Amino acid sequence: MLGHRGCRLGVTYPEIYEMQARAIFEAAIAVERDSGAAPLPEVMVPLVATLRELELMKDVIDRAAEAVFAEAGQRIDYLVGTMIELPRAALRAGEIAEQAAFFSFGTNDLTQTALGVSRDDAARFLAIYVDKGIYARDPFVSLDVEGVGELIAIAAERGRATRPDIKLGICGEHGGDPASIAFCETTGLDYVSASPYRVPIARLAAAQAALRAR
């Protein structure tokens, strides 16, 4: 999970991100022409650790958008944001927000990188950690509020300080966990996303958290 992937792949081979961005914008324009209603693409750059990475990838995305708009003879609105899934990104969220219209906290990878635990083999020993009281629950099932949660809270605060209207949310299996959703509500996040089968639980938990916060 720490290898040559995410925005690192885009920095090395920007043509990959250019191809993906073109596909997004061409599809969005096709939808508008067919339906008469333009979608609002939210292009999310993964695994950013530095502002410079996002600047480079946003430049690729913006240039691809302009090329598609010129070819199509029309424009649509879009947003460029990033996944916050590394501790460094959470700590540097204030400057990253200079280029990001939204943050989506990738809680699966943020848990891995914050705890130094891989999801690939965690099942072998995390049950013992829970039994011994090291963690109250499996941190890949329910968000580690004291550690990973603090990184999210720091990033949210610093991101809003730079961009008060920044959109904030989480994506990952935690998006279907009621306790994690309650944390998102108290932190003031705007949305959660989860696997399709967990959406009903997520909606109910989000409603309950919102009611408790009133």
Contacts in CASP RR format, 6 or more apart in sequence:
PFRMAT RR
TARGET T0000
AUTHOR 0000-0000-0000
METHOD contacts of the structure
MODEL  1
MLGHRGCRLGVTYPEIYEMQARAIFEAAIAVERDSGAAPLPEVMVPLVAT
LRELELMKDVIDRAAEAVFAEAGQRIDYLVGTMIELPRAALRAGEIAEQA
AFFSFGTNDLTQTALGVSRDDAARFLAIYVDKGIYARDPFVSLDVEGVGE
LIAIAAERGRATRPDIKLGICGEHGGDPASIAFCETTGLDYVSASPYRVP
IARLAAAQAALRAR
1 109 0 8 1.000
1 112 0 8 1.000
1 113 0 8 1.000
1 118 0 8 1.000
1 119 0 8 1.000
2 113 0 8 1.000
4 12 0 8 1.000
5 46 0 8 1.000
5 47 0 8 1.000
6 45 0 8 1.000
6 46 0 8 1.000
6 47 0 8 1.000
7 45 0 8 1.000
7 46 0 8 1.000
7 47 0 8 1.000
7 48 0 8 1.000
7 53 0 8 1.000
7 54 0 8 1.000
7 57 0 8 1.000
8 47 0 8 1.000
8 53 0 8 1.000
9 16 0 8 1.000
10 16 0 8 1.000
10 17 0 8 1.000
10 57 0 8 1.000
10 60 0 8 1.000
11 53 0 8 1.000
11 56 0 8 1.000
11 57 0 8 1.000
14 56 0 8 1.000
14 57 0 8 1.000
14 60 0 8 1.000
17 57 0 8 1.000
17 60 0 8 1.000
17 61 0 8 1.000
17 64 0 8 1.000
18 60 0 8 1.000
18 63 0 8 1.000
18 64 0 8 1.000
21 43 0 8 1.000
21 60 0 8 1.000
21 61 0 8 1.000
21 64 0 8 1.000
21 65 0 8 1.000
22 64 0 8 1.000
22 67 0 8 1.000
22 68 0 8 1.000
24 41 0 8 1.000
24 43 0 8 1.000
24 78 0 8 1.000
25 41 0 8 1.000
25 64 0 8 1.000
25 65 0 8 1.000
25 68 0 8 1.000
25 69 0 8 1.000
25 76 0 8 1.000
25 78 0 8 1.000
26 68 0 8 1.000
26 72 0 8 1.000
28 38 0 8 1.000
28 39 0 8 1.000
28 41 0 8 1.000
28 76 0 8 1.000
28 78 0 8 1.000
29 38 0 8 1.000
29 68 0 8 1.000
29 69 0 8 1.000
29 72 0 8 1.000
29 74 0 8 1.000
29 76 0 8 1.000
31 37 0 8 1.000
31 38 0 8 1.000
31 39 0 8 1.000
32 38 0 8 1.000
32 39 0 8 1.000
32 74 0 8 1.000
32 76 0 8 1.000
38 76 0 8 1.000
38 77 0 8 1.000
39 76 0 8 1.000
40 76 0 8 1.000
40 77 0 8 1.000
40 78 0 8 1.000
40 79 0 8 1.000
41 76 0 8 1.000
41 78 0 8 1.000
41 79 0 8 1.000
42 78 0 8 1.000
42 79 0 8 1.000
42 81 0 8 1.000
42 101 0 8 1.000
42 102 0 8 1.000
43 61 0 8 1.000
43 78 0 8 1.000
43 79 0 8 1.000
43 80 0 8 1.000
43 81 0 8 1.000
44 80 0 8 1.000
44 81 0 8 1.000
44 82 0 8 1.000
44 83 0 8 1.000
44 102 0 8 1.000
44 104 0 8 1.000
45 53 0 8 1.000
45 54 0 8 1.000
45 57 0 8 1.000
45 58 0 8 1.000
45 61 0 8 1.000
45 80 0 8 1.000
45 81 0 8 1.000
45 82 0 8 1.000
45 83 0 8 1.000
46 82 0 8 1.000
46 83 0 8 1.000
46 85 0 8 1.000
47 83 0 8 1.000
47 85 0 8 1.000
47 86 0 8 1.000
47 109 0 8 1.000
48 54 0 8 1.000
48 57 0 8 1.000
48 82 0 8 1.000
48 83 0 8 1.000
48 84 0 8 1.000
48 86 0 8 1.000
48 89 0 8 1.000
48 96 0 8 1.000
49 86 0 8 1.000
49 88 0 8 1.000
49 89 0 8 1.000
49 92 0 8 1.000
50 88 0 8 1.000
50 92 0 8 1.000
50 96 0 8 1.000
51 92 0 8 1.000
51 95 0 8 1.000
51 96 0 8 1.000
51 98 0 8 1.000
51 99 0 8 1.000
54 81 0 8 1.000
54 82 0 8 1.000
54 96 0 8 1.000
54 99 0 8 1.000
54 100 0 8 1.000
55 99 0 8 1.000
58 80 0 8 1.000
58 81 0 8 1.000
58 99 0 8 1.000
61 80 0 8 1.000
62 80 0 8 1.000
65 78 0 8 1.000
69 75 0 8 1.000
69 76 0 8 1.000
79 101 0 8 1.000
79 102 0 8 1.000
79 167 0 8 1.000
80 99 0 8 1.000
80 100 0 8 1.000
80 101 0 8 1.000
81 99 0 8 1.000
81 100 0 8 1.000
81 101 0 8 1.000
81 102 0 8 1.000
81 103 0 8 1.000
81 104 0 8 1.000
82 89 0 8 1.000
82 96 0 8 1.000
82 100 0 8 1.000
82 102 0 8 1.000
82 103 0 8 1.000
82 104 0 8 1.000
83 103 0 8 1.000
83 104 0 8 1.000
83 105 0 8 1.000
83 106 0 8 1.000
83 109 0 8 1.000
83 171 0 8 1.000
84 90 0 8 1.000
84 93 0 8 1.000
84 96 0 8 1.000
84 103 0 8 1.000
84 104 0 8 1.000
84 105 0 8 1.000
84 106 0 8 1.000
84 110 0 8 1.000
84 152 0 8 1.000
84 155 0 8 1.000
85 105 0 8 1.000
85 106 0 8 1.000
85 107 0 8 1.000
85 108 0 8 1.000
85 109 0 8 1.000
85 110 0 8 1.000
85 113 0 8 1.000
86 109 0 8 1.000
86 110 0 8 1.000
86 113 0 8 1.000
87 110 0 8 1.000
87 113 0 8 1.000
87 114 0 8 1.000
87 151 0 8 1.000
89 96 0 8 1.000
89 155 0 8 1.000
90 110 0 8 1.000
90 151 0 8 1.000
90 152 0 8 1.000
90 154 0 8 1.000
90 155 0 8 1.000
91 151 0 8 1.000
91 154 0 8 1.000
91 155 0 8 1.000
91 158 0 8 1.000
92 158 0 8 1.000
93 103 0 8 1.000
93 154 0 8 1.000
93 155 0 8 1.000
93 156 0 8 1.000
93 158 0 8 1.000
93 159 0 8 1.000
93 162 0 8 1.000
94 158 0 8 1.000
94 159 0 8 1.000
94 161 0 8 1.000
94 162 0 8 1.000
95 162 0 8 1.000
96 103 0 8 1.000
96 159 0 8 1.000
97 103 0 8 1.000
97 158 0 8 1.000
97 159 0 8 1.000
97 160 0 8 1.000
97 161 0 8 1.000
97 162 0 8 1.000
97 163 0 8 1.000
97 166 0 8 1.000
98 162 0 8 1.000
98 163 0 8 1.000
100 163 0 8 1.000
100 166 0 8 1.000
101 163 0 8 1.000
101 166 0 8 1.000
101 167 0 8 1.000
102 166 0 8 1.000
102 167 0 8 1.000
102 168 0 8 1.000
102 169 0 8 1.000
103 155 0 8 1.000
103 156 0 8 1.000
103 159 0 8 1.000
103 166 0 8 1.000
103 167 0 8 1.000
103 168 0 8 1.000
103 169 0 8 1.000
104 168 0 8 1.000
104 169 0 8 1.000
104 170 0 8 1.000
104 171 0 8 1.000
104 193 0 8 1.000
105 152 0 8 1.000
105 155 0 8 1.000
105 168 0 8 1.000
105 169 0 8 1.000
105 170 0 8 1.000
105 171 0 8 1.000
105 189 0 8 1.000
106 170 0 8 1.000
106 171 0 8 1.000
106 172 0 8 1.000
107 143 0 8 1.000
107 148 0 8 1.000
107 152 0 8 1.000
107 170 0 8 1.000
107 171 0 8 1.000
107 172 0 8 1.000
107 173 0 8 1.000
107 174 0 8 1.000
107 175 0 8 1.000
107 180 0 8 1.000
108 119 0 8 1.000
108 140 0 8 1.000
108 172 0 8 1.000
108 173 0 8 1.000
108 174 0 8 1.000
110 148 0 8 1.000
110 151 0 8 1.000
110 152 0 8 1.000
111 117 0 8 1.000
111 139 0 8 1.000
111 140 0 8 1.000
111 143 0 8 1.000
111 144 0 8 1.000
111 148 0 8 1.000
111 174 0 8 1.000
112 118 0 8 1.000
112 119 0 8 1.000
114 144 0 8 1.000
114 147 0 8 1.000
114 148 0 8 1.000
114 151 0 8 1.000
115 139 0 8 1.000
115 144 0 8 1.000
115 148 0 8 1.000
117 126 0 8 1.000
117 139 0 8 1.000
119 140 0 8 1.000
122 138 0 8 1.000
122 140 0 8 1.000
126 135 0 8 1.000
126 138 0 8 1.000
126 139 0 8 1.000
126 140 0 8 1.000
127 138 0 8 1.000
129 135 0 8 1.000
130 136 0 8 1.000
130 137 0 8 1.000
130 138 0 8 1.000
135 144 0 8 1.000
136 142 0 8 1.000
137 179 0 8 1.000
139 148 0 8 1.000
140 173 0 8 1.000
141 173 0 8 1.000
141 174 0 8 1.000
141 177 0 8 1.000
142 174 0 8 1.000
142 177 0 8 1.000
142 179 0 8 1.000
142 180 0 8 1.000
143 149 0 8 1.000
143 174 0 8 1.000
143 177 0 8 1.000
143 179 0 8 1.000
143 180 0 8 1.000
143 183 0 8 1.000
145 183 0 8 1.000
149 183 0 8 1.000
149 187 0 8 1.000
152 170 0 8 1.000
152 187 0 8 1.000
152 189 0 8 1.000
153 187 0 8 1.000
156 168 0 8 1.000
156 187 0 8 1.000
156 188 0 8 1.000
156 189 0 8 1.000
159 166 0 8 1.000
160 166 0 8 1.000
160 168 0 8 1.000
167 190 0 8 1.000
167 191 0 8 1.000
168 188 0 8 1.000
168 189 0 8 1.000
168 190 0 8 1.000
169 184 0 8 1.000
169 189 0 8 1.000
169 190 0 8 1.000
169 191 0 8 1.000
169 192 0 8 1.000
169 193 0 8 1.000
170 180 0 8 1.000
170 184 0 8 1.000
170 189 0 8 1.000
170 191 0 8 1.000
170 192 0 8 1.000
170 193 0 8 1.000
171 192 0 8 1.000
171 193 0 8 1.000
171 194 0 8 1.000
172 193 0 8 1.000
172 194 0 8 1.000
172 195 0 8 1.000
173 194 0 8 1.000
173 195 0 8 1.000
173 198 0 8 1.000
174 180 0 8 1.000
174 192 0 8 1.000
175 181 0 8 1.000
175 184 0 8 1.000
175 192 0 8 1.000
175 193 0 8 1.000
175 194 0 8 1.000
175 198 0 8 1.000
175 202 0 8 1.000
176 192 0 8 1.000
176 194 0 8 1.000
176 195 0 8 1.000
176 198 0 8 1.000
176 199 0 8 1.000
176 201 0 8 1.000
176 202 0 8 1.000
176 205 0 8 1.000
177 205 0 8 1.000
178 201 0 8 1.000
178 204 0 8 1.000
178 205 0 8 1.000
178 208 0 8 1.000
178 209 0 8 1.000
180 192 0 8 1.000
181 192 0 8 1.000
181 202 0 8 1.000
181 205 0 8 1.000
181 206 0 8 1.000
181 209 0 8 1.000
182 205 0 8 1.000
182 208 0 8 1.000
182 209 0 8 1.000
182 212 0 8 1.000
184 192 0 8 1.000
184 209 0 8 1.000
185 206 0 8 1.000
185 209 0 8 1.000
185 210 0 8 1.000
185 212 0 8 1.000
185 213 0 8 1.000
186 209 0 8 1.000
186 213 0 8 1.000
192 202 0 8 1.000
192 206 0 8 1.000
194 201 0 8 1.000
194 202 0 8 1.000
END
